[in-house]
């Protein structure tokens, strides 16, 4: 069987740009920017005729540098100008272009089982549900704030909701288009809408829950839950918009909420001294859970009142004896 090699060229975003099949002993493949090359790459750091690949009898490739100023790297090892190296299966770097070579020596990984996670299977339903919940919260909050002027306020709230979700989803869709070549609009809309809906309705339920549960640590728990939800949201956005590994996406997802919170904190520091309507309400005051004394019966209350009345009369008589009233 004649030796065969497969040469793949990837762009700067890690996407496959070109693929060439090289077969037969002595088969050559010239790579560079010149039009007379067998494999033309668009890389300003590559020479006109940068490198040449020659297929050997044992299936390996002889990589020959054609005198490029920047040289050629084979599996991370630099080849000087005019040098040669043998490559069984690995990676070439020509300028800033990545060229991956696959021969019979490369072991094929096992076939991956195709699984679609919950987000990809139900992205349309999740996007619609989250969007409806966001609109419902915007409308209900404005109606509760001013029932008499609900119409204009609801319209403004709906438009603000559209704008916030539009900017959010547009940003991550653009990142996905640049990162993986697909917009993924429904996926990013479902992530953003569910996050906003959970935070909004959770905040709306925080006040009645604080009053009913009487747990001072509920606010701290709510903040921690919101931070974890923001981390999960940023992680999902990165996983569906980039080719980062789960670990890198987790680190970046943790940094994103911290940076956003820092920016909001700095903005609050700038706006706080300039606001004339902002006052500190102080700590929250909650009713006590335990009574300090039992309830007083009506008869005890009346007897105490009569005793106070008798004491008041005696004090009045004593004062009149000391300083009697003189009629005009």
C-alpha positions as CSV (number, residue, x, y, z in Angstrom):
1,X,0.0,0.0,0.0
2,X,1.4,3.4,-1.0
3,X,2.0,5.8,1.8
4,X,-0.6,8.5,2.3
5,X,-0.5,11.8,4.3
6,X,-3.2,14.3,5.1
7,X,-2.2,17.9,5.5
8,X,-4.6,20.3,7.2
9,X,-4.2,24.1,7.4
10,X,-5.9,26.0,10.3
11,X,-6.5,29.7,10.5
12,X,-5.7,31.9,13.5
13,X,-9.1,31.0,15.1
14,X,-8.4,27.3,15.1
15,X,-10.8,26.6,12.2
16,X,-9.9,24.3,9.3
17,X,-9.1,26.4,6.3
18,X,-7.6,23.9,3.7
19,X,-7.1,20.2,3.4
20,X,-4.7,18.5,1.0
21,X,-4.2,14.7,0.5
22,X,-0.6,13.6,-0.4
23,X,-0.2,10.1,-1.8
24,X,2.7,8.1,-3.3
25,X,6.4,7.8,-2.5
26,X,8.2,11.0,-3.5
27,X,5.0,13.1,-3.5
28,X,5.8,16.7,-2.8
29,X,3.8,19.6,-1.4
30,X,5.2,23.2,-1.4
31,X,3.7,25.6,1.1
32,X,3.9,29.4,0.9
33,X,2.3,32.7,-0.1
34,X,3.3,32.4,-3.8
35,X,0.7,31.4,-6.3
36,X,3.0,28.7,-7.7
37,X,2.9,26.8,-4.4
38,X,0.8,23.7,-4.1
39,X,-0.7,25.0,-0.8
40,X,-1.1,28.8,-0.8
41,X,-1.6,30.4,2.7
42,X,-2.5,33.9,3.5
43,X,0.1,34.7,6.2
44,X,2.3,37.9,6.1
45,X,4.9,36.1,8.2
46,X,5.3,33.3,5.7
47,X,7.8,33.4,2.8
48,X,6.7,33.1,-0.9
49,X,8.0,29.5,-1.0
50,X,8.3,28.7,2.7
51,X,8.6,24.9,3.2
52,X,8.3,21.7,1.2
53,X,6.9,18.3,2.3
54,X,8.2,15.1,0.7
55,X,6.4,11.8,1.4
56,X,8.9,9.0,2.3
57,X,8.6,5.3,1.8
58,X,7.9,4.6,5.5
59,X,5.0,7.0,5.5
60,X,6.7,9.9,7.2
61,X,7.2,13.4,5.7
62,X,10.5,15.1,5.1
63,X,10.0,18.8,6.1
64,X,12.4,21.0,4.2
65,X,12.7,24.7,4.9
66,X,13.3,26.7,1.7
67,X,15.3,29.5,3.3
68,X,12.5,31.4,5.0
69,X,13.6,34.2,7.2
70,X,11.3,33.1,10.1
71,X,12.2,29.5,9.8
72,X,9.8,26.5,10.3
73,X,8.8,24.8,13.5
74,X,8.2,21.0,13.6
75,X,6.4,19.9,16.8
76,X,7.7,23.0,18.6
77,X,11.3,22.5,17.4
78,X,12.7,25.2,15.2
79,X,14.3,24.2,11.9
80,X,16.9,26.7,10.7
81,X,16.7,28.2,7.2
82,X,17.5,25.5,4.7
83,X,17.2,22.7,7.3
84,X,15.3,19.4,7.2
85,X,13.4,17.3,9.7
86,X,11.3,14.1,9.6
87,X,7.7,14.2,10.8
88,X,5.5,11.2,11.3
89,X,2.3,12.9,12.6
90,X,2.3,16.2,14.3
91,X,2.2,19.9,13.8
92,X,4.0,22.5,11.7
93,X,4.1,26.2,12.2
94,X,4.8,28.3,9.2
95,X,4.7,31.9,10.2
96,X,1.6,32.1,12.2
97,X,-0.2,29.4,10.3
98,X,-0.7,26.0,11.9
99,X,-0.3,23.0,9.6
100,X,-1.2,19.6,11.1
101,X,0.0,16.4,9.4
102,X,-1.7,13.0,9.7
103,X,-0.1,9.8,8.5
104,X,-0.7,6.1,9.1
105,X,1.3,6.4,12.2
106,X,-1.3,8.5,13.9
107,X,-3.7,6.5,16.0
108,X,-7.4,7.3,15.5
109,X,-9.3,8.1,18.7
110,X,-12.4,6.1,19.4
111,X,-15.7,7.3,17.9
112,X,-17.4,9.8,20.1
113,X,-21.0,9.3,21.1
114,X,-23.2,12.1,19.9
115,X,-25.0,13.6,22.8
116,X,-26.9,16.9,23.0
117,X,-27.2,18.5,26.4
118,X,-30.3,20.0,27.8
119,X,-29.5,23.5,26.6
120,X,-29.0,22.4,23.0
121,X,-32.0,20.1,22.9
122,X,-34.5,22.7,24.4
123,X,-32.8,26.0,23.5
124,X,-35.9,27.3,21.7
125,X,-38.2,26.4,24.6
126,X,-35.8,27.8,27.2
127,X,-35.3,31.0,25.2
128,X,-39.1,31.6,24.9
129,X,-39.7,30.8,28.6
130,X,-37.0,33.0,29.9
131,X,-38.0,35.9,27.6
132,X,-41.6,35.7,28.7
133,X,-40.6,35.6,32.4
134,X,-38.5,38.7,31.9
135,X,-41.4,40.6,30.2
136,X,-43.8,39.4,32.9
137,X,-41.6,40.7,35.6
138,X,-41.1,44.1,33.9
139,X,-44.8,44.5,33.4
140,X,-45.9,43.4,36.9
141,X,-43.2,45.5,38.6
142,X,-44.4,48.7,36.9
143,X,-48.0,47.9,37.5
144,X,-47.4,47.5,41.2
145,X,-45.3,50.6,41.4
146,X,-48.0,52.9,39.8
147,X,-51.3,51.2,38.8
148,X,-52.7,54.5,37.6
149,X,-49.9,55.1,35.1
150,X,-49.2,51.5,34.3
151,X,-49.5,51.8,30.5
152,X,-46.5,54.1,29.7
153,X,-44.4,52.6,32.4
154,X,-45.0,49.1,31.1
155,X,-44.1,50.2,27.6
156,X,-40.8,51.6,28.8
157,X,-40.1,48.5,30.9
158,X,-40.7,46.3,27.9
159,X,-38.5,48.4,25.7
160,X,-35.7,48.3,28.3
161,X,-36.0,44.6,28.6
162,X,-35.7,44.2,24.8
163,X,-32.7,46.5,24.8
164,X,-30.8,44.7,27.6
165,X,-31.4,41.3,26.2
166,X,-30.6,42.4,22.7
167,X,-27.3,43.9,23.6
168,X,-26.4,40.9,25.8
169,X,-27.3,38.3,23.2
170,X,-25.8,40.4,20.4
171,X,-22.4,40.6,22.2
172,X,-22.2,36.8,22.9
173,X,-23.5,35.9,19.4
174,X,-20.7,38.1,17.9
175,X,-18.1,36.3,20.1
176,X,-19.5,33.0,19.0
177,X,-19.3,34.0,15.3
178,X,-15.7,35.0,15.7
179,X,-14.8,32.1,17.9
180,X,-16.5,29.1,16.4
181,X,-18.0,30.5,13.2
182,X,-21.7,30.2,14.3
183,X,-24.0,32.8,15.8
184,X,-25.8,30.5,18.3
185,X,-28.4,33.1,18.9
186,X,-31.0,30.9,20.5
187,X,-28.5,29.3,22.9
188,X,-27.2,32.7,24.1
189,X,-30.8,34.1,24.3
190,X,-31.9,31.2,26.5
191,X,-28.9,31.6,28.8
192,X,-29.3,35.3,29.2
193,X,-33.1,35.3,29.5
194,X,-33.1,32.5,32.2
195,X,-30.4,34.3,34.2
196,X,-32.2,37.7,34.1
197,X,-35.6,36.0,34.9
198,X,-34.2,34.0,37.9
199,X,-32.4,37.1,39.3
200,X,-35.4,39.4,38.9
201,X,-38.0,37.1,40.4
202,X,-35.6,36.0,43.1
203,X,-35.1,39.6,44.1
204,X,-38.9,40.2,44.1
205,X,-39.4,37.3,46.4
206,X,-36.5,38.3,48.7
207,X,-38.5,40.8,50.7
208,X,-41.5,38.6,51.6
209,X,-39.2,35.7,52.3
210,X,-37.1,37.8,54.6
211,X,-40.2,38.8,56.6
212,X,-41.7,35.3,56.8
213,X,-38.5,33.4,57.5
214,X,-36.9,36.0,59.8
215,X,-33.5,34.8,58.9
216,X,-30.9,37.6,58.8
217,X,-28.5,35.5,56.7
218,X,-31.0,35.2,53.8
219,X,-29.6,38.3,52.1
220,X,-26.1,36.8,52.2
221,X,-27.4,33.5,50.9
222,X,-29.2,35.3,48.1
223,X,-26.0,37.2,47.1
224,X,-23.9,34.0,47.1
225,X,-26.6,32.2,45.0
226,X,-26.6,35.1,42.5
227,X,-22.8,34.9,42.3
228,X,-22.8,31.2,41.6
229,X,-25.6,31.7,39.0
230,X,-23.5,34.5,37.3
231,X,-20.5,32.2,37.2
232,X,-22.6,29.4,35.6
233,X,-24.0,31.8,33.1
234,X,-20.6,33.2,32.1
235,X,-19.3,29.6,31.8
236,X,-22.1,28.5,29.6
237,X,-21.7,31.5,27.4
238,X,-17.9,30.8,27.0
239,X,-18.5,27.1,26.4
240,X,-20.9,27.8,23.6
241,X,-19.1,30.8,22.1
242,X,-15.4,29.8,22.1
243,X,-13.2,26.7,21.8
244,X,-11.8,27.1,25.3
245,X,-11.4,24.0,27.5
246,X,-13.9,23.7,30.5
247,X,-11.1,24.7,33.0
248,X,-10.2,27.9,31.0
249,X,-13.8,28.7,30.6
250,X,-14.4,28.3,34.3
251,X,-11.5,30.7,35.2
252,X,-12.7,33.3,32.7
253,X,-16.2,32.8,33.9
254,X,-15.1,33.6,37.4
255,X,-13.2,36.7,36.4
256,X,-16.1,38.1,34.3
257,X,-18.6,38.7,37.2
258,X,-15.8,40.0,39.4
259,X,-14.7,42.5,36.8
260,X,-18.4,43.5,36.1
261,X,-19.0,43.9,39.9
262,X,-15.9,46.0,40.2
263,X,-16.9,48.3,37.5
264,X,-20.4,48.7,39.0
265,X,-18.8,49.4,42.4
266,X,-16.5,52.0,40.9
267,X,-19.4,53.6,39.2
268,X,-21.4,53.6,42.4
269,X,-18.5,55.4,44.2
270,X,-18.5,58.1,41.5
271,X,-22.3,58.6,41.6
272,X,-22.8,58.4,45.4
273,X,-21.5,61.8,46.4
274,X,-23.3,63.5,43.5
275,X,-26.8,62.1,44.4
276,X,-28.9,64.4,46.6
277,X,-31.7,61.9,47.0
278,X,-29.6,59.0,48.3
279,X,-29.7,58.4,52.1
280,X,-28.6,55.5,54.1
281,X,-31.6,53.6,55.5
282,X,-29.5,51.9,58.2
283,X,-29.9,48.3,59.3
284,X,-33.1,46.4,58.7
285,X,-35.3,46.1,61.8
286,X,-37.3,42.9,62.2
287,X,-40.0,42.1,64.8
288,X,-38.9,39.9,67.6
289,X,-39.6,36.2,67.5
290,X,-40.1,35.8,71.3
291,X,-42.2,37.9,73.7
292,X,-40.3,39.4,76.6
293,X,-43.4,39.2,78.9
294,X,-46.7,37.4,78.8
295,X,-49.9,39.3,77.9
296,X,-51.7,41.3,80.6
297,X,-55.3,40.5,81.4
298,X,-57.9,43.3,81.3
299,X,-58.7,43.1,85.0
300,X,-55.0,43.5,85.9
301,X,-54.8,46.5,83.5
302,X,-57.8,48.2,85.1
303,X,-56.5,47.6,88.7
304,X,-53.2,49.1,87.7
305,X,-55.1,52.1,86.2
306,X,-57.1,52.6,89.4
307,X,-54.0,52.4,91.6
308,X,-52.3,55.1,89.4
309,X,-55.5,57.2,89.7
310,X,-55.5,57.0,93.5
311,X,-51.8,58.0,93.6
312,X,-52.4,60.9,91.4
313,X,-55.3,62.1,93.6
314,X,-53.2,61.9,96.7
315,X,-50.4,63.9,95.1
316,X,-52.9,66.5,93.9
317,X,-54.3,66.9,97.4
318,X,-50.8,67.2,98.9
319,X,-49.9,69.9,96.5
320,X,-53.1,71.9,97.2
321,X,-52.3,71.8,100.9
322,X,-48.9,73.2,100.3
323,X,-49.9,75.8,97.8
324,X,-53.7,76.4,98.0
325,X,-55.4,78.0,94.9
326,X,-56.3,81.7,95.4
327,X,-59.4,83.0,93.6
328,X,-59.2,86.3,91.8
